[in-house]
Amino acid sequence: MINQWIENYKKKSLKERFLLFIGVLFLMIYLTFGLIIIFWKEFPIKLTPNYRIALGVLFITYGIFRFGRVLKSEK
């Protein structure tokens, strides 16, 4: 499976590779931001713990959703 993914990656144009890179980058940004919101106790915006966890999970889910759309669009 990894060999097939590498072969498909090599066949991509420069634009497609760049868009894949941007998709991975934003997945990491949303994942990091969601984890920061969940685990940083002195977060500058005062939220109750339940809302903080919900907002963090929302960011993580949105990042995964965006990355899934990037992977789906390349097929």
C-alpha positions in Angstrom: 0.0 0.0 0.0 2.8 2.4 0.8 4.6 1.6 -2.4 1.4 2.4 -4.4 1.0 5.7 -2.5 4.6 6.6 -3.3 4.1 5.7 -7.0 1.0 7.9 -7.1 2.8 10.7 -5.4 5.6 10.6 -8.0 3.0 10.8 -10.8 1.5 14.0 -9.4 2.1 17.4 -10.9 3.8 20.1 -8.9 0.5 21.8 -8.2 -1.1 18.6 -6.8 2.0 18.0 -4.6 1.8 21.5 -3.2 -1.9 21.1 -2.4 -1.2 17.8 -0.6 1.5 19.5 1.4 -0.8 22.4 2.3 -3.5 19.9 3.3 -1.1 18.1 5.6 0.2 21.4 7.0 -3.4 22.6 7.9 -4.2 19.2 9.4 -1.2 19.6 11.8 -2.2 23.2 12.5 -5.8 22.4 13.4 -4.7 19.3 15.4 -2.1 21.3 17.4 -4.5 24.2 18.0 -7.3 21.8 19.2 -4.9 20.1 21.6 -3.6 23.4 22.9 -7.2 24.5 23.6 -8.0 21.2 25.4 -4.8 20.9 27.6 -3.8 24.5 28.3 -5.3 25.4 31.6 -4.6 29.1 31.5 -6.0 29.6 28.0 -6.4 33.4 27.4 -10.1 33.0 26.6 -12.0 32.1 29.7 -14.1 29.0 29.0 -15.5 26.3 31.2 -13.7 23.0 30.9 -16.6 21.4 29.0 -16.7 24.2 26.4 -12.9 24.1 26.1 -12.9 20.4 25.3 -15.8 20.7 22.9 -14.0 23.5 21.0 -10.8 21.6 20.9 -12.6 18.5 19.6 -14.3 20.6 17.0 -11.0 22.0 15.7 -9.5 18.5 15.5 -12.6 17.1 13.7 -12.5 20.0 11.3 -8.9 19.4 10.5 -9.5 15.7 9.8 -12.5 16.5 7.7 -10.4 19.0 5.6 -7.6 16.5 5.1 -10.2 13.8 4.1 -11.5 16.2 1.4 -7.9 16.7 0.1 -7.3 13.0 -0.1 -10.7 12.4 -1.7 -10.1 15.1 -4.3 -6.8 13.7 -5.5 -8.3 10.3 -6.5 
